[in-house]
Amino acid sequence: MTLLRMETAPRWWFKVLLTMLLGLCLGIALPGVSHAQSKKKQSVVSLIKKGQKHFDEQKYEESIQTLSAALMRPGIAGEEKIKVFQLLAYNYIVLQRTEEADGAVRGLLVIDEEYQLPDTESPRFRDFFDEVRKDWEDDGKPGLKEETGLAVSKVKIHHQSPAEADPGATISLEGEIDDPDIEVSTVSVSYRAGTKGKFKATKAKYAMRKFTVDIPGDVVEPPLVEYYIEARSKAGLPIAIRGDAENPLRIAVSDSGGVLTSPWFWIPVSVAVVAAIVIPVVIVTTSTSESQVTVNIFD
């Protein structure tokens, strides 16, 4: 056996070690952060294009979900709102949801009362728009804001997602809604198992500005359930949203081993453990300018 002793290791050696370990921690943590940030930066334009694509492919419910997400994006421009309302109206007309189609056209006219569909559009759509325009004008053009053409809703949804659910168990959700101008008519929750596929909507019980709703157990399966909450006006249009089809809320669903065996749990825990180990070691070892390291080498 050969004993190799290294005396007086300089302080910079421990700084290098700290940098390497912190780099490892960040390497684990940053992918999730950057993914979340990229989702937040998703543009309204890309959502409108996606909604248009769904409509062209006759995926009308998916188109409505995507366009509703675009409509609720902060800072959406008036021109973008017009396009969203137009496509929403098309979807609702095709699905024969006349009341909601009427609301979408009226929402468009509130922004631009002179708007006209191109002559190249289907007569089915142009006739419907013309009928709604006449009714809207006969009603005195309700909702029109001459200053900006845009109405800002004060409705806010307050809701806390459950941390975890058991497979097959019904998930009960609840929350409150700030609605100072009494704009909200209905509240709905759209949910799905996993991260792919169409959301299924269900109407919540809503009274005294509080709502309750259940996500059925048949969609509660590992690794997670996604959902979002919409408050809708009497015209059936979204006026407040918590989560959306592109950035839904999530509930982790434990597998048979429970949360302690889930990677969703251990990734952040591993980072915390490494940090908890590194920081005390660095504090102790850097308290002096020199340290002694012994390395045993066996021949």
Buried (B, 14 or more C-beta within 10 A) or exposed (E): EEEEEEEEBEEEBBEEBBEEBBEBBEEBBEEEEEEEEEEEEBEBEEBBBBBBEBBEEEBBBBBBBBBBBBBBBEEBEEEBBBBBBBBBBBBBBBEEBEEBBBBBBBBBBBBBBEBEBEEEEEEEBBEBBBEBBEEBEEEEBEBBEEEEBEEEBEBEBEBEBEEBBBEEEEBEBEBEBEBEEEBBBBBBBBBBBEEEEEBBBEEBEBEEBBBBBBBEBEBBBBBBBBBBBBBBBEBBBBBBBBBBBBBBBBBBBBEEEEBEEBEBBEEEEBBEEBEEEBEEBBEEBBEEEEBEEEEEEEE
